[in-house]
Amino acid sequence: MLLLVLTVFGPISMDLYLPVLPALTIELDAATSMAQLTVTACLIGLALGQLIAGPLSDRFGRSALLYAGVAAYIAASLLCAVSPSVETLVLARLVQGLAGGAGLVIAQAAGRDIYSGGALIRYCGRMTVLGGLAAIIGPLLGGQLATVTNWRGLFVFLAVIGAVILIAIALAYRETLPPHHRTTGGFAQSGRDFLTLLSNRVFTGAVLVQGFVNAALFAYLSGATYVLQGIYGLSPQQYALAFGLNSAGFMVFGYLAGRTSERWSAAGTLAVGLAMCAFGALGLLGAGLFALPLAAVIVSLLVMVSGVAVITPPTTTLALADYPQMAGTASSLLGTARFAFGGVSAPFVGIAGAAAMLPLGIVTVASAVLAATAHAALLLRGPAADTADASLAEPEPVGSATR
């Protein structure tokens, strides 16, 4: 449960203050694209933080990196709260993301330390569920907090959440990577591990598929607040409810994907998720071209976001199953792809200003097409299905991983 709680760093950092992003834009006298850069900075920080913390946790253990990351997250959240300008806020959000990335990567790596086979894919499914639950609570709570405080107060609240998690870690966390299982060799070994992972077609395919679908997801996170509030006139509280509906879909379909991947087929579940993501993105493109009603936009968002949730458990299992000896490094590349691709896509959503929806449709469709292309080029042409199904059918005993 404690490992799963660490997965809230990503969604809570992103979602809590999204309902007040337009108000932040006005108060700091910032352009829409510059305000959205606060989202991008956090995404890039989350990506780089995982890229750094993953290999270091393989070498020095999970505990030290986890304590340092959570403590830095608390400090960075307080810096966000007192930022006098949008430029300072962007920098503080980058640091906040760097710190939060440590918790995210260790949640995955420590899970791989103690689980394998069917237990691993169930754990990945539960991570998806809790991420969706945090994404529901985040904007709803942000919308309610916006009635009693401003955006600065929301960042203070994030610092409080970080403090609570730090106390929980101190009370309950136990190291999952004993010294005799850790890697050696320093940065040179880390480089060799990266090359080993990226030379594997199944691993690279899983990383690219997750990266591209998360580009669509974070384009939605960045742009939906302007679309639903600016174009369709929703209040912050109504936006939070719409956002919560999509997050509920993410949670429910993430749970179902974990179960169907284990009992039916990881490859088949992945294909269904890609189809859902594509259909939802096409609906958003249609709304941008033909000014479809609000209901069509909400349904399209729900289908696309649920498709991303369906994709997450099988691709995470594909990426982690074959590399117990470097779970931190593998998790770091997987997490980096999620947030780096999302960070790249987010600014394009606001390129035409706050009152334009078409860029959101274009970015999400392009992301879905690229994900499907990566799936066809790397996973379908490799032993992806066999690898996933074998990892479920022949689980390792817990703790059997060797370095």
C-alpha positions in Angstrom: 0.0 0.0 0.0 2.8 2.4 0.8 4.4 1.8 -2.6 1.1 2.5 -4.3 0.7 5.7 -2.4 4.0 6.9 -4.0 2.3 6.9 -7.3 0.2 9.9 -6.3 3.2 12.3 -6.9 2.5 12.5 -10.6 -1.3 13.0 -10.7 -1.5 15.1 -7.6 1.3 17.5 -8.7 -0.5 18.0 -12.1 -4.2 17.8 -11.3 -4.7 19.7 -8.1 -4.0 23.1 -9.5 -5.4 22.6 -13.0 -8.8 24.1 -12.1 -7.1 27.4 -11.1 -4.7 27.6 -14.1 -6.7 30.3 -15.8 -6.8 32.4 -12.6 -3.0 31.9 -12.2 -2.6 33.1 -15.8 -4.4 36.3 -15.1 -2.8 37.0 -11.7 0.7 36.6 -13.0 -0.1 38.5 -16.2 1.2 35.6 -18.3 0.5 34.4 -21.8 -1.6 31.2 -22.1 1.4 29.3 -23.5 3.7 30.6 -20.7 1.2 29.4 -18.0 1.0 26.0 -19.7 4.8 25.9 -19.5 4.3 25.5 -15.7 2.7 22.1 -16.7 5.4 21.3 -19.1 8.2 22.1 -16.6 6.7 19.8 -14.0 6.4 17.0 -16.6 10.0 17.4 -17.7 11.1 17.4 -14.1 9.1 14.2 -13.4 10.8 12.7 -16.5 14.4 13.7 -15.6 13.9 13.0 -11.9 13.0 9.4 -12.8 15.9 9.1 -15.2 18.3 10.1 -12.4 16.8 8.4 -9.5 16.2 5.0 -11.2 19.8 4.0 -11.8 20.9 5.5 -8.5 18.4 3.4 -6.6 19.7 0.3 -8.4 23.2 1.2 -7.0 22.5 2.7 -3.6 19.1 1.2 -2.7 15.6 2.6 -2.8 15.4 4.2 0.7 18.0 7.0 0.4 16.7 8.3 -2.9 13.1 8.1 -1.6 13.8 10.2 1.5 15.8 12.8 -0.5 13.1 13.0 -3.2 10.2 13.5 -0.9 12.0 16.1 1.3 13.0 18.1 -1.8 9.4 17.9 -3.1 8.1 19.6 0.1 10.6 22.4 -0.3 9.9 22.9 -4.0 6.1 23.0 -3.4 6.7 25.8 -0.8 8.8 27.7 -3.4 6.0 27.4 -5.9 3.6 29.0 -3.4 5.8 32.1 -2.9 6.8 32.5 -6.6 6.5 36.2 -7.5 6.4 35.7 -11.3 5.5 33.0 -13.8 9.2 32.5 -14.7 10.0 31.7 -11.1 7.0 29.4 -10.9 8.2 27.5 -14.0 11.6 27.0 -12.4 10.0 25.9 -9.1 7.7 23.5 -10.9 10.8 21.9 -12.7 12.4 21.3 -9.3 9.1 20.0 -7.9 8.9 17.5 -10.8 12.5 16.4 -10.4 11.9 15.6 -6.7 8.5 13.9 -7.3 10.1 11.7 -10.0 12.0 9.8 -7.3 8.8 8.6 -5.7 7.3 7.5 -9.0 10.3 5.5 -10.2 10.8 3.8 -6.8 7.1 2.8 -6.7 7.6 0.8 -9.9 11.2 -0.5 -9.1 10.4 -1.6 -5.6 7.2 -3.3 -6.9 9.4 -5.2 -9.3 11.8 -6.1 -6.4 9.0 -8.0 -4.6 6.6 -9.1 -7.4 6.8 -11.1 -10.6 4.5 -12.9 -13.0 0.8 -12.5 -12.5 1.4 -10.6 -9.2 3.5 -8.0 -11.1 0.8 -7.3 -13.6 -1.8 -7.1 -10.8 0.4 -4.6 -9.0 0.8 -2.5 -12.3 -3.0 -2.6 -12.6 -3.4 -1.3 -9.0 -0.9 1.5 -9.7 -3.0 2.5 -12.6 -6.2 2.4 -10.4 -4.6 4.5 -7.7 -3.3 7.0 -10.2 -6.8 7.3 -11.5 -8.2 7.7 -8.0 -5.6 10.5 -7.3 -6.6 12.1 -10.6 -10.2 12.1 -9.5 -9.5 13.5 -6.1 -6.9 16.0 -7.3 -9.1 18.3 -9.5 -12.2 17.8 -7.3 -10.2 18.8 -4.2 -8.5 21.6 -6.2 -11.9 22.9 -7.3 -13.1 23.0 -3.7 -9.9 24.5 -2.3 -10.2 27.2 -5.0 -13.3 28.5 -3.3 -11.4 29.2 -0.1 -7.9 29.9 -1.2 -5.9 30.9 -4.3 -3.4 29.0 -6.4 -0.6 29.7 -3.9 -2.6 27.9 -1.2 -2.9 24.9 -3.4 0.9 24.6 -3.5 1.0 24.8 0.3 -1.4 21.9 0.3 0.9 19.9 -1.9 3.7 20.5 0.6 1.5 19.2 3.3 0.7 16.1 1.3 4.4 15.6 0.8 5.0 15.9 4.6 2.3 13.3 5.3 3.9 10.9 2.8 7.4 11.5 4.3 6.0 10.6 7.8 4.4 7.4 6.3 7.7 6.4 4.7 9.6 6.9 8.0 7.1 4.7 9.9 6.4 2.0 7.4 8.9 1.7 4.5 11.4 -1.1 4.5 14.2 -1.4 2.0 13.3 -3.7 -0.9 16.7 -4.0 -2.5 19.3 -5.5 -0.2 23.0 -4.6 -0.7 24.0 -7.9 -2.3 21.4 -7.3 -5.1 22.5 -3.9 -6.0 24.4 -3.0 -9.2 28.0 -1.8 -9.3 30.2 0.1 -11.8 29.0 3.7 -11.4 27.9 5.8 -14.4 29.6 3.6 -16.9 27.5 0.6 -15.8 24.4 2.8 -15.9 25.2 3.6 -19.5 25.6 0.0 -20.4 22.3 -0.8 -18.7 20.5 1.9 -20.7 22.0 0.5 -24.0 21.0 -3.1 -23.0 17.4 -2.0 -22.4 17.0 0.1 -25.5 18.5 -2.6 -27.7 15.6 -4.9 -26.8 12.8 -4.4 -29.3 10.0 -5.4 -26.8 11.2 -3.0 -24.1 11.7 -0.1 -26.6 8.3 -0.8 -28.1 6.6 -0.8 -24.7 8.3 2.5 -23.8 7.4 4.2 -27.0 3.8 3.1 -26.9 3.4 4.4 -23.3 5.3 7.6 -24.2 3.0 8.4 -27.2 -0.3 7.7 -25.4 0.8 9.8 -22.5 1.6 12.6 -24.9 -2.2 12.5 -25.7 -3.1 12.2 -22.0 -1.0 15.2 -21.0 -2.2 17.2 -24.0 -5.6 16.7 -22.4 -4.4 17.6 -19.0 -2.8 20.8 -20.3 -5.6 21.9 -22.7 -8.9 20.6 -21.2 -9.1 23.3 -18.6 -9.1 26.0 -21.3 -11.4 24.0 -23.6 -14.0 23.1 -21.0 -13.9 26.4 -19.1 -13.0 28.8 -21.8 -14.9 27.4 -24.8 -17.8 25.5 -23.1 -18.2 27.9 -20.1 -17.8 25.4 -17.2 -17.0 26.8 -13.8 -13.9 25.4 -11.9 -16.2 23.1 -9.9 -18.0 21.9 -13.0 -14.6 21.3 -14.7 -13.5 19.3 -11.7 -16.5 17.1 -12.0 -15.9 16.5 -15.7 -12.3 15.8 -15.0 -13.3 13.4 -12.2 -15.5 11.5 -14.6 -12.6 10.9 -17.0 -10.4 9.9 -14.1 -13.0 7.5 -12.9 -12.9 5.9 -16.4 -9.1 5.8 -16.1 -9.4 4.0 -12.8 -12.1 1.5 -13.8 -10.5 0.6 -17.1 -7.0 0.4 -15.5 -8.3 -2.2 -13.1 -10.1 -4.1 -15.9 -6.9 -4.0 -18.0 -4.9 -5.6 -15.2 -7.4 -8.4 -14.9 -7.8 -9.1 -18.6 -4.1 -8.9 -19.3 -3.6 -11.7 -16.7 -6.5 -13.9 -17.6 -7.0 -13.3 -21.3 -4.1 -11.7 -23.2 -1.7 -8.9 -22.6 -1.3 -8.3 -26.3 -5.0 -8.3 -26.9 -5.6 -5.9 -24.0 -3.0 -3.6 -25.5 -4.6 -3.6 -28.9 -8.0 -2.7 -27.4 -6.5 0.2 -25.5 -4.8 1.5 -28.6 -8.2 1.4 -30.5 -10.0 3.2 -27.7 -7.3 5.9 -27.6 -7.5 6.4 -31.3 -11.4 6.7 -31.3 -11.4 9.2 -28.5 -8.7 11.3 -30.2 -10.7 11.3 -33.5 -13.7 12.5 -31.5 -11.7 15.5 -30.2 -10.5 16.3 -33.7 -14.0 16.2 -34.9 -15.1 18.6 -32.1 -12.3 21.0 -33.2 -13.3 20.9 -36.8 -17.1 20.9 -36.5 -17.9 22.6 -33.1 -19.5 19.5 -31.6 -21.6 19.8 -28.4 -20.1 19.4 -24.9 -21.4 15.9 -24.5 -19.4 14.7 -27.5 -16.2 16.2 -26.1 -16.8 14.6 -22.7 -17.4 11.2 -24.2 -14.4 11.5 -26.5 -12.2 12.5 -23.6 -13.5 9.6 -21.5 -12.8 7.0 -24.3 -9.3 8.3 -25.0 -8.3 8.6 -21.3 -9.7 5.1 -20.6 -7.7 3.8 -23.5 -4.5 5.1 -22.0 -5.4 3.3 -18.8 -6.0 0.0 -20.7 -2.6 0.3 -22.3 -0.7 1.0 -19.1 -0.6 -2.4 -17.2 0.4 -4.6 -20.2 3.1 -2.2 -21.4 4.5 -1.7 -17.9 4.7 -5.4 -17.4 6.4 -5.9 -20.8 9.0 -3.2 -19.9 9.8 -4.6 -16.4 9.3 -8.3 -16.6 12.6 -9.4 -18.1 14.9 -7.0 -16.2 14.7 -7.7 -12.4 18.4 -7.0 -12.1 17.9 -3.4 -13.3 14.3 -2.6 -12.3 15.2 1.0 -11.3 16.9 1.8 -14.6 14.0 0.2 -16.6 11.4 2.1 -14.6 13.3 5.3 -15.1 13.2 5.0 -18.9 9.5 4.0 -18.8 8.7 7.0 -16.6 10.9 9.4 -18.5 9.0 8.5 -21.7 5.6 9.1 -20.1 6.4 12.6 -18.8 8.9 13.7 -21.4 6.6 13.0 -24.3 3.8 14.6 -22.4 6.0 17.7 -21.7 6.7 18.0 -25.4 3.1 17.8 -26.5 1.5 20.1 -23.8 2.7 23.5 -25.3 1.3 22.7 -28.7 -2.2 22.6 -27.3 -2.1 26.3 -26.5 -0.3 27.4 -29.6 -3.4 29.0 -31.1 -4.5 30.6 -27.8 -6.9 29.7 -25.1 -10.1 29.8 -27.3 -9.0 27.2 -29.8 -9.8 23.5 -29.5 -8.4 22.2 -32.9 -4.8 21.9 -31.6 -5.9 19.5 -28.9 -7.5 17.2 -31.5 -4.5 17.3 -33.8 -2.0 16.6 -31.0 -4.1 13.7 -29.6 -4.7 12.1 -33.0 -1.0 12.4 -33.9 0.0 10.8 -30.6 -2.4 7.9 -31.1 -1.1 7.3 -34.6 2.5 7.3 -33.4 1.6 4.9 -30.6 -0.1 2.5 -33.1 2.9 2.8 -35.4 5.4 1.9 -32.6 3.1 -1.1 -31.6 3.0 -2.4 -35.2 6.7 -1.8 -35.9 8.2 -3.1 -32.6 5.8 -5.1 -30.5 3.8 -7.0 -33.2 7.1 -7.9 -35.0 8.7 -9.1 -31.9 7.8 -11.8 -29.3 5.8 -9.3 -27.3 2.8 -11.4 -26.7 4.8 -14.5 -25.9 7.0 -12.5 -23.5 4.0 -11.1 -21.7 2.1 -14.3 -21.5 5.2 -16.3 -20.4 5.9 -13.8 -17.6 2.3 -14.3 -16.3 2.3 -18.1 -16.7 5.7 -18.8 -15.1 6.0 -16.4 -12.2 9.3 -16.2 -10.3 9.3 -16.7 -6.5 9.2 -13.4 -4.7 12.8 -12.3 -4.0 14.3 -14.6 -6.6 15.8 -11.8 -8.7 19.6 -11.9 -8.9 22.1 -9.2 -9.8 
